[in-house]
Amino acid sequence: MSPEIERYLTAGAVLLAYAGFCGFVAWRRRRRRAPGLAAIAGRQEPVLVAYASQTGFAGEIARRSAEALQEGGVPARLAPLETLDADTLAVAGRAVFVVSTTGEGDAPDHAARFVRRVMGRKAALSGLDYGLLALGDSSYARYCAFGRQLDAWLQIQGATPLFDRVEVDDADGGALRHWQYHLGKIAGTSETPDWAPARFAEWRLVERRLLNPGSPGGPAFHLALEPPEGAAQWQAGDIAEIGPRNARAALDRFPPYFLEALRDRILPDDPSELEGLSPEQARERQKPLPHREYSIASLASEGRLELVVRQARHPDGRLGLGSGWLTEHAPMGSPIALRVRSNRSFHAPEEDRPMILVGNGTGIAGLRAHLKAREAAGRRRNWLVFGERSRERDFLYREEIEGWVAAGVLARLDLAFSRDQAARLYVQDRLRDAADGLREWVDDGAAIYVCGSLEGMSAGVHAALTEALAHETLERLAEEGLYRRDVY
């Protein structure tokens, strides 16, 4: 959470204010009856559809929300959250918010200005009726934190929720359908079609190569997949969503006739729970396995999609679902359920400007795709700052990177291998050492792209950039789309 939010909305203050406000809302609703959804649907002024997105998913849901309202005969106006102020909200009349949470409870980068300049102050929003969709991932401790903070702030300022906040865990289809139900009520229609996610296509696993043999960290693999019939298009910065499958060893606990039905389903702990069920009934009963997302490390023009995946393990030693399937359990040549998702928030600037790429570990994947695209476009003002554990074992794509330096594709390369000296050295340390160079590149119009681990690297890099460039400069870069992050 940013210092501004902590100043105005500490966890204790929010809880106390929100608890007290609930009684006030009930009293106010007796004095000023909140308009029913049917009455809302009868209004003709546009509904403000505001969004704050880190990876592009919230922006896509906001666009679909606006289209759903318009299809129901209700005008809608789409706007990024950072373009709004208190006065705009005060006169909006009605709004829906679609916001994601990034990191450990932070607002998306582009919403930093709204958080500081709007949520950091009081506002008169008693005339605003709103709905709010919070996107998050329950594997993080501060699940949907920004959505919850925005919801609390809106109510404290006097705004009236049209319905309870809808929270979506990892793009859960049921929660999204619930949101569509509320949009249909606002639009006065129940005919809104489900936003069925794009179907996975069957790609073919054609290469699997260990990148860091002997590493003190987890094994990291280079993977290559060939697309099915037809051209598959993506650009640097986009995401591959993988539909993993259960390992054969996990399926062997069940009767053979269940193998096909359960290969992409969450397995019960006790196989006896499925006794008496047909394969079709068992499949219907068990929820689908969650998808996994990976930064794409190649260009569509190369004809195959490449990933960098590090094996993750559970405390009991079992391989992680997605990484285990891709790096060990899936046979070579086997079909892999995959779909490409556009990640507009990590696409490169359209104009030719310098580019500073910062990352660690498997974050090299997204940066590698950008460097390939820059090389193909003849854009050579590129600076890579990359970190891992050991130069000997963990210098991922060493020959390729050193080749870019020799060819002039990389104008500057800074490396940080944390275990190669007594004192640990990380990418944020290299950024601090290069503060003068950072300022020179930014003054020359450089964009800064960060890809890699959320824990440790992301916060450390942000702090180092803030020290080198000043908070105001970094905020300006974020607002202009020149400071972008793809962290996980």
Stockholm file with secondary structure:
# STOCKHOLM 1.0

chainA/1-488         MSPEIERYLTAGAVLLAYAGFCGFVAWRRRRRRAPGLAAIAGRQEPVLVAYASQTGFAGEIARRSAEALQEGGVPARLAPLETLDADTLAVAGRAVFVVSTTGEGDAPDHAARFVRRVMGRKAALSGLDYGLLALGDSSYARYCAFGRQLDAWLQIQGATPLFDRVEVDDADGGALRHWQYHLGKIAGTSETPDWAPARFAEWRLVERRLLNPGSPGGPAFHLALEPPEGAAQWQAGDIAEIGPRNARAALDRFPPYFLEALRDRILPDDPSELEGLSPEQARERQKPLPHREYSIASLASEGRLELVVRQARHPDGRLGLGSGWLTEHAPMGSPIALRVRSNRSFHAPEEDRPMILVGNGTGIAGLRAHLKAREAAGRRRNWLVFGERSRERDFLYREEIEGWVAAGVLARLDLAFSRDQAARLYVQDRLRDAADGLREWVDDGAAIYVCGSLEGMSAGVHAALTEALAHETLERLAEEGLYRRDVY
#=GR chainA/1-488 SS CCHHHHHHCCHHHHHHHHHHHHHHHHHHHHHSCCCCHHHHHHCCSCEEEEEECSSSHHHHHHHHHHHHHHHTTCCEEEEEGGGCCHHHHHHHCEEEEEEECBTTTBCCGGGHHHHHHTTTSCCCCTTCEEEEEEEECTTSTTTTHHHHHHHHHHHHTTCEESSCCEEEETTCHHHHHHHHHHHHHHHTCSCCCCCCCCCCEEEEEEEEEESCTTCSSCCEEEEEEECCSSCCCCCTTCEEEEECCCCHHHHTTSCGGGHHHHTTBCCCSSGGGGTTCCHHHHHHHSCBCCCEEEECCSCGGGTSEEEEEECCBCTTSCBCHHHHIIIIISCTTCEEEEEEECCGGGCCCSSCCCEEEEEEGGGHHHHHHHHHHHHHHTCCCEEEEEEESCHHHHCTTHHHHHHHHHHTSCSEEEEEETTSSSSCCCHHHHHHHTHHHHHHHHHTTCEEEEEECIIIIIHHHHHHHHHHHCHHHHHHHHHTTCEEEEEC
#=GC SS_cons         CCHHHHHHCCHHHHHHHHHHHHHHHHHHHHHSCCCCHHHHHHCCSCEEEEEECSSSHHHHHHHHHHHHHHHTTCCEEEEEGGGCCHHHHHHHCEEEEEEECBTTTBCCGGGHHHHHHTTTSCCCCTTCEEEEEEEECTTSTTTTHHHHHHHHHHHHTTCEESSCCEEEETTCHHHHHHHHHHHHHHHTCSCCCCCCCCCCEEEEEEEEEESCTTCSSCCEEEEEEECCSSCCCCCTTCEEEEECCCCHHHHTTSCGGGHHHHTTBCCCSSGGGGTTCCHHHHHHHSCBCCCEEEECCSCGGGTSEEEEEECCBCTTSCBCHHHHIIIIISCTTCEEEEEEECCGGGCCCSSCCCEEEEEEGGGHHHHHHHHHHHHHHTCCCEEEEEEESCHHHHCTTHHHHHHHHHHTSCSEEEEEETTSSSSCCCHHHHHHHTHHHHHHHHHTTCEEEEEECIIIIIHHHHHHHHHHHCHHHHHHHHHTTCEEEEEC
//
